[in-house]
Amino acid sequence: MANQGISMPSGAGGLMRYNEEYKSALKIKPTHVIIFIILIIALLAVLKIFFPIAV
C-alpha cells in the first residue's frame, strides 16, 4: 500500500529548467548604473535651481 504514490519522472522531477546563462547584447556594470542615476539627479537639481517652474 505504501508504493501506490505518485511517480515522478526520473530526470528533473517535473521541473522545467531554463537557460541560466543568458547572454545579453547590452552589458552594463552596476557601478555604471549608479553613476548614471547620480548624473540624472544632479542634472535635475541644476535644472530646478536655474529654471524654477512656478506652480
C-alpha positions as CSV (number, residue, x, y, z in Angstrom):
1,M,0.0,0.0,0.0
2,A,2.9,2.4,0.6
3,N,4.1,2.0,-3.0
4,Q,0.9,3.4,-4.6
5,G,2.0,7.1,-4.5
6,I,2.5,9.4,-7.5
7,S,5.6,8.5,-9.5
8,M,7.6,11.4,-10.9
9,P,9.8,11.4,-14.0
10,S,13.3,10.4,-13.0
11,G,15.0,13.2,-15.0
12,A,14.1,16.6,-13.3
13,G,11.2,15.7,-11.1
14,G,8.7,17.5,-13.3
15,L,10.5,20.9,-13.0
16,M,11.3,22.8,-16.2
17,R,14.8,24.2,-16.5
18,Y,15.5,27.3,-18.5
19,N,18.9,28.5,-19.8
20,E,20.7,30.0,-16.8
21,E,23.5,31.5,-18.9
22,Y,21.5,34.2,-20.6
23,K,23.9,36.4,-22.7
24,S,22.6,39.9,-23.3
25,A,24.0,42.1,-26.1
26,L,24.0,45.1,-23.7
27,K,26.3,44.6,-20.7
28,I,26.2,47.3,-18.0
29,K,28.0,47.2,-14.7
30,P,26.1,48.1,-11.6
31,T,28.6,51.0,-10.9
32,H,27.7,52.5,-14.3
33,V,24.0,52.4,-13.4
34,I,24.7,54.1,-10.1
35,I,26.8,56.8,-11.8
36,F,24.1,57.3,-14.4
37,I,21.4,57.7,-11.7
38,I,23.6,60.2,-9.8
39,L,24.2,62.2,-13.0
40,I,20.4,62.4,-13.7
41,I,19.7,63.5,-10.1
42,A,22.4,66.2,-10.5
43,L,21.0,67.4,-13.8
44,L,17.5,67.6,-12.3
45,A,18.9,69.6,-9.4
46,V,20.7,72.0,-11.7
47,L,17.6,72.5,-13.8
48,K,15.5,73.1,-10.7
49,I,17.9,75.7,-9.4
50,F,18.4,77.6,-12.7
51,F,15.0,77.1,-14.2
52,P,12.4,77.1,-11.4
53,I,8.9,76.4,-12.5
54,A,6.2,78.4,-10.8
55,V,3.5,76.2,-9.6
